[in-house]
Amino acid sequence: MTDTASDFGYAHRHLLGIEGVKAEEISFLLDLSDGYVELNRGESKKSSLLRGRTIINLFFENSTRTRTSFELAGKRLGGDVINMSVAASSIKKGETLIDTAMTLNAMHPDVLVVRHPESGAVELLSEKVNCAVINAGDGSHEHPTQALLDAVTIRRRRGRLAGLRVAICGDITHSRVARSNIHLLKTMGAELRVIAPPTLLPAAISEMGVEVFFDMRRGLEDCDIVMMLRLQTERMQGSFVPSTREYFHFFGLDRDKLQAAKPDALVMHPGPMNRGVEIDSDLADDLHRSVIREQVEMGVAVRMACLDALTHGLRGNNRPPLETAAVRD
């Protein structure tokens, strides 16, 4: 990440990943997000913070939740938001990623929000443009705003991140959500476990400072948070699980397996869910245990905070974030 001179709480030009972001910077973004949660729950949700600024959502992969929440975040901050349809763009006609970056750069946007199926593609694009870049998910690498919204959801429910025991369960190998969450939660002092069949665990996963389990009940023992992951069949080449039915039997979350966790353990899922594959439908809809809908709500607030933080320098380094400062007071 490239640093910029600023006394602001987040002093990076881009948000390309969570790895390397300091604990105090993460806390700053979470605090800023809390202010936007209250703004979004108020009667007037509109701000003029990004008036005159242009945000381009450049998605090379489909994503209803992430793209819509970034669009809503930009519009609620008063920015001009453009959604680029890659399927109808010059990319499909043979234009390279670099050519696309140069073309967009000539239009002078203020922020590019990019999702790409290849790991490292967003960082490469960020090196070719003059504006801020937010990684909305690149291959199996990272998904930083998802980890931030998960952290906000947990912190608002539990009051802290440090000391919590968090289990991340499912397709770890193909999950950028898992990687970003591991980086963030470890940085913030949580205890991390991953639970998956050996076929869905990266070879070097233990080097990330997590405890590895191949049995759901053992792995969930005394956990505060249970974070389920989607089976990403679109990224799988070959057979990683015998069948979805057998996968659910051993690694799908239901009430019986959840009994091993703490009585008040929270259930999370980044979506979209495969009901009956990685999570039981009844449990996913249980508002006493599941915070999946809250995660969606937090997504808009977190993306507003990220847009705020990355455009702060355009508004002058000595000027505090206008609306959010008032909300937090």
C-alpha positions as CSV (number, residue, x, y, z in Angstrom):
1,M,0.0,0.0,0.0
2,T,1.1,3.5,-0.8
3,D,1.1,5.9,2.2
4,T,0.1,9.6,1.8
5,A,1.0,12.3,4.3
6,S,-2.0,12.8,6.5
7,D,-3.0,13.1,10.1
8,F,-6.2,11.3,9.2
9,G,-6.8,7.9,10.8
10,Y,-6.3,6.0,7.5
11,A,-3.4,7.3,5.6
12,H,-3.2,5.0,2.5
13,R,-4.0,6.0,-1.0
14,H,-5.8,2.7,-1.8
15,L,-7.6,-0.1,0.0
16,L,-6.3,-3.2,-1.7
17,G,-6.4,-5.6,1.2
18,I,-6.3,-6.0,4.9
19,E,-2.9,-7.6,5.2
20,G,-0.5,-4.9,6.3
21,V,-3.2,-2.5,7.7
22,K,-2.4,-1.5,11.3
23,A,-4.8,-2.2,14.1
24,E,-5.3,1.5,14.8
25,E,-6.2,2.1,11.1
26,I,-8.7,-0.8,11.2
27,S,-10.2,0.6,14.4
28,F,-10.5,4.0,12.8
29,L,-12.4,2.6,9.8
30,L,-14.7,0.6,12.1
31,D,-15.4,3.8,14.2
32,L,-16.1,5.7,11.0
33,S,-18.5,3.0,9.9
34,D,-20.4,3.1,13.2
35,G,-21.2,6.8,12.5
36,Y,-22.5,5.9,9.0
37,V,-24.7,3.1,10.5
38,E,-26.5,5.8,12.5
39,L,-26.7,8.1,9.5
40,N,-28.3,5.3,7.4
41,R,-30.8,4.6,10.2
42,G,-31.9,8.2,10.4
43,E,-34.7,9.9,8.5
44,S,-32.3,11.8,6.2
45,K,-29.7,9.5,4.7
46,K,-28.2,11.9,2.2
47,S,-24.8,13.6,2.6
48,S,-23.0,16.1,0.4
49,L,-19.5,14.9,1.4
50,L,-18.6,13.6,-2.1
51,R,-20.4,16.2,-4.1
52,G,-18.6,16.7,-7.3
53,R,-16.6,13.5,-7.0
54,T,-16.9,10.5,-9.4
55,I,-16.9,6.9,-8.4
56,I,-16.7,4.1,-11.0
57,N,-17.8,0.6,-10.1
58,L,-15.8,-1.7,-12.4
59,F,-16.9,-5.2,-11.9
60,F,-15.5,-8.1,-13.9
61,E,-17.5,-10.5,-11.9
62,N,-21.2,-10.5,-11.0
63,S,-22.0,-9.3,-7.5
64,T,-25.4,-8.1,-6.5
65,R,-24.6,-7.3,-2.8
66,T,-21.2,-5.7,-3.1
67,R,-21.9,-3.6,-6.2
68,T,-25.3,-2.4,-5.0
69,S,-23.9,-1.5,-1.6
70,F,-21.0,0.5,-3.2
71,E,-23.4,2.2,-5.5
72,L,-25.7,3.1,-2.6
73,A,-22.8,4.2,-0.4
74,G,-21.5,6.6,-3.1
75,K,-24.9,8.1,-3.8
76,R,-25.7,8.6,-0.1
77,L,-22.4,10.5,0.2
78,G,-23.5,12.7,-2.7
79,G,-21.1,11.3,-5.3
80,D,-21.7,10.6,-9.0
81,V,-21.6,6.8,-9.3
82,I,-21.1,5.0,-12.6
83,N,-21.6,1.3,-13.0
84,M,-19.5,-0.2,-15.8
85,S,-21.0,-3.3,-17.4
86,V,-17.9,-5.3,-18.3
87,A,-20.0,-7.7,-20.4
88,A,-20.8,-4.9,-22.8
89,S,-17.4,-3.1,-22.6
90,S,-14.2,-3.2,-24.7
91,I,-12.8,-5.9,-22.4
92,K,-15.0,-8.4,-24.3
93,K,-13.6,-7.0,-27.5
94,G,-10.0,-7.8,-26.5
95,E,-8.9,-4.7,-24.6
96,T,-6.4,-5.5,-21.9
97,L,-6.8,-4.6,-18.2
98,I,-4.0,-2.0,-18.6
99,D,-5.7,-0.4,-21.6
100,T,-8.9,-0.2,-19.6
101,A,-7.0,1.4,-16.7
102,M,-5.5,4.0,-19.0
103,T,-8.8,4.8,-20.6
104,L,-10.6,5.2,-17.3
105,N,-7.7,7.3,-15.9
106,A,-8.2,9.7,-18.8
107,M,-11.7,10.4,-17.5
108,H,-10.3,11.6,-14.1
109,P,-12.4,9.6,-11.7
110,D,-11.8,10.1,-8.0
111,V,-12.4,6.4,-6.9
112,L,-12.4,3.1,-8.8
113,V,-14.1,0.2,-7.1
114,V,-12.8,-3.0,-8.8
115,R,-13.8,-6.6,-8.6
116,H,-11.8,-9.1,-10.7
117,P,-11.6,-12.9,-11.0
118,E,-7.8,-12.9,-11.0
119,S,-5.7,-12.4,-7.8
120,G,-3.5,-9.3,-8.0
121,A,-5.4,-7.7,-10.9
122,V,-6.8,-4.9,-8.7
123,E,-3.3,-4.0,-7.4
124,L,-2.0,-4.0,-11.0
125,L,-4.7,-1.6,-12.1
126,S,-4.1,0.6,-9.1
127,E,-0.5,1.2,-10.3
128,K,-1.8,2.6,-13.6
129,V,-4.3,5.2,-12.4
130,N,-4.1,8.5,-10.5
131,C,-7.2,8.0,-8.4
132,A,-7.9,5.9,-5.3
133,V,-8.7,2.2,-5.8
134,I,-10.8,-0.1,-3.6
135,N,-10.5,-3.8,-4.0
136,A,-14.1,-5.3,-4.1
137,G,-12.6,-8.8,-4.3
138,D,-9.8,-10.2,-6.5
139,G,-9.8,-13.9,-7.2
140,S,-9.0,-15.9,-4.1
141,H,-6.8,-13.1,-2.7
142,E,-8.7,-10.6,-0.6
143,H,-12.0,-8.9,-0.1
144,P,-11.2,-6.1,2.5
145,T,-14.6,-4.4,2.8
146,Q,-16.3,-7.7,3.5
147,A,-13.8,-8.3,6.4
148,L,-14.5,-4.8,7.7
149,L,-18.3,-5.2,7.6
150,D,-18.0,-8.5,9.4
151,A,-15.8,-6.9,12.0
152,V,-18.3,-4.0,12.5
153,T,-21.2,-6.5,12.8
154,I,-19.3,-8.5,15.5
155,R,-18.1,-5.5,17.4
156,R,-21.5,-3.9,17.6
157,R,-22.9,-7.2,18.9
158,R,-20.1,-8.2,21.2
159,G,-18.5,-4.8,22.0
160,R,-15.0,-6.0,21.1
161,L,-12.9,-8.2,18.7
162,A,-10.0,-9.0,21.0
163,G,-10.2,-12.2,22.8
164,L,-13.2,-13.6,20.8
165,R,-12.9,-17.2,19.5
166,V,-13.9,-17.2,15.8
167,A,-14.4,-20.2,13.6
168,I,-14.3,-19.8,9.8
169,C,-15.9,-22.9,8.2
170,G,-16.0,-24.2,4.7
171,D,-14.3,-23.5,1.5
172,I,-11.1,-21.8,2.8
173,T,-9.0,-22.6,-0.3
174,H,-11.1,-20.5,-2.7
175,S,-12.2,-17.8,-0.2
176,R,-10.9,-14.2,-0.4
177,V,-13.4,-13.5,2.5
178,A,-11.6,-16.0,4.7
179,R,-8.2,-14.5,4.0
180,S,-9.2,-10.9,4.7
181,N,-11.1,-11.9,7.9
182,I,-8.1,-13.9,9.1
183,H,-5.8,-10.9,8.6
184,L,-8.2,-8.5,10.3
185,L,-9.3,-10.6,13.2
186,K,-5.7,-11.7,14.0
187,T,-4.6,-8.1,13.9
188,M,-7.4,-7.1,16.3
189,G,-6.5,-9.9,18.8
190,A,-9.2,-12.6,18.1
191,E,-8.5,-16.3,18.3
192,L,-8.9,-17.9,14.9
193,R,-10.0,-21.4,13.9
194,V,-10.6,-22.8,10.4
195,I,-12.8,-25.9,9.9
196,A,-12.9,-27.7,6.6
197,P,-12.2,-31.0,4.8
198,P,-8.5,-31.3,3.8
199,T,-9.4,-30.8,0.2
200,L,-10.7,-27.2,0.9
201,L,-7.7,-26.0,3.0
202,P,-4.7,-24.3,1.5
203,A,-1.4,-26.1,2.1
204,A,0.1,-23.2,4.1
205,I,-3.0,-22.2,6.1
206,S,-1.4,-22.9,9.5
207,E,1.3,-20.3,8.7
208,M,-1.5,-17.7,8.9
209,G,-1.7,-18.2,12.7
210,V,-4.9,-20.2,12.8
211,E,-5.8,-23.5,14.5
212,V,-7.0,-26.1,11.9
213,F,-9.8,-28.5,12.5
214,F,-11.3,-31.2,10.3
215,D,-14.3,-31.9,12.5
216,M,-17.1,-29.4,13.0
217,R,-18.1,-30.2,16.5
218,R,-14.5,-30.1,17.8
219,G,-13.7,-26.9,15.9
220,L,-16.8,-25.1,17.1
221,E,-16.2,-25.9,20.8
222,D,-16.7,-22.8,22.9
223,C,-16.6,-20.4,19.8
224,D,-18.2,-17.0,20.1
225,I,-18.6,-16.5,16.3
226,V,-19.3,-19.1,13.6
227,M,-18.6,-17.7,10.1
228,M,-19.8,-20.0,7.3
229,L,-18.4,-19.8,3.8
230,R,-20.0,-20.6,0.4
231,L,-18.8,-23.6,-1.6
232,Q,-17.3,-21.7,-4.6
233,T,-17.9,-24.3,-7.2
234,E,-17.2,-21.8,-10.0
235,R,-13.5,-21.7,-8.9
236,M,-13.2,-25.4,-8.5
237,Q,-11.4,-27.5,-11.1
238,G,-12.1,-31.1,-10.3
239,S,-13.9,-32.8,-7.4
240,F,-13.3,-31.2,-3.9
241,V,-16.3,-32.8,-2.1
242,P,-18.0,-36.1,-2.9
243,S,-21.5,-34.5,-3.0
244,T,-23.3,-31.5,-1.5
245,R,-25.4,-33.8,0.5
246,E,-22.4,-35.4,2.1
247,Y,-20.7,-32.1,2.6
248,F,-23.7,-30.7,4.5
249,H,-23.8,-33.9,6.7
250,F,-20.2,-33.3,7.9
251,F,-19.6,-29.6,7.4
252,G,-22.9,-27.9,7.0
253,L,-24.0,-25.8,10.0
254,D,-27.2,-26.9,11.8
255,R,-28.5,-26.6,15.3
256,D,-27.0,-29.9,16.3
257,K,-23.5,-28.9,15.4
258,L,-24.0,-25.4,16.7
259,Q,-24.6,-26.8,20.2
260,A,-20.8,-27.2,20.5
261,A,-20.3,-23.4,20.3
262,K,-21.2,-21.0,23.1
263,P,-24.9,-20.7,23.9
264,D,-25.0,-17.2,22.5
265,A,-22.6,-17.8,19.5
266,L,-23.4,-15.6,16.5
267,V,-23.8,-17.2,13.0
268,M,-22.4,-15.3,10.0
269,H,-22.3,-15.8,6.2
270,P,-21.0,-13.4,3.6
271,G,-23.6,-14.5,1.0
272,P,-25.0,-15.6,-1.3
273,M,-26.0,-18.7,0.8
274,N,-26.4,-22.2,-0.5
275,R,-29.1,-23.2,1.9
276,G,-28.9,-26.9,2.8
277,V,-25.3,-27.0,1.6
278,E,-23.2,-24.9,4.1
279,I,-26.0,-23.8,6.4
280,D,-29.4,-25.0,7.4
281,S,-32.2,-22.6,6.2
282,D,-33.9,-22.5,9.6
283,L,-30.7,-21.5,11.3
284,A,-29.9,-18.9,8.7
285,D,-33.2,-17.2,9.3
286,D,-33.0,-17.3,13.1
287,L,-32.8,-13.7,14.1
288,H,-31.6,-14.6,17.6
289,R,-28.5,-16.4,16.3
290,S,-28.0,-15.2,12.8
291,V,-26.6,-11.8,12.0
292,I,-26.5,-12.3,8.2
293,R,-29.0,-9.5,7.5
294,E,-27.0,-7.2,9.8
295,Q,-24.0,-7.9,7.7
296,V,-25.8,-6.6,4.6
297,E,-26.8,-3.4,6.5
298,M,-23.2,-2.9,7.8
299,G,-21.9,-3.3,4.2
300,V,-23.3,0.0,3.1
301,A,-22.0,1.9,6.2
302,V,-18.5,0.3,5.8
303,R,-18.3,1.2,2.1
304,M,-19.4,4.8,2.9
305,A,-16.6,4.9,5.5
306,C,-14.0,3.6,3.0
307,L,-15.1,6.2,0.3
308,D,-14.9,8.9,3.0
309,A,-11.4,7.8,4.1
310,L,-9.9,7.5,0.6
311,T,-11.2,10.8,-0.5
312,H,-10.3,12.7,2.6
313,G,-7.1,14.2,1.0
314,L,-9.2,15.7,-1.8
315,R,-11.1,17.7,0.9
316,G,-8.0,18.9,2.7
317,N,-6.1,17.0,5.3
318,N,-7.1,19.3,8.2
319,R,-10.8,18.9,7.6
320,P,-12.6,16.2,9.6
321,P,-15.2,14.0,7.9
322,L,-18.1,16.3,7.9
323,E,-21.3,14.3,8.6
324,T,-19.8,11.4,10.4
325,A,-18.1,13.5,13.0
326,A,-21.5,15.1,13.8
327,V,-23.2,11.7,13.9
328,R,-20.6,10.2,16.3
329,D,-21.1,13.2,18.7
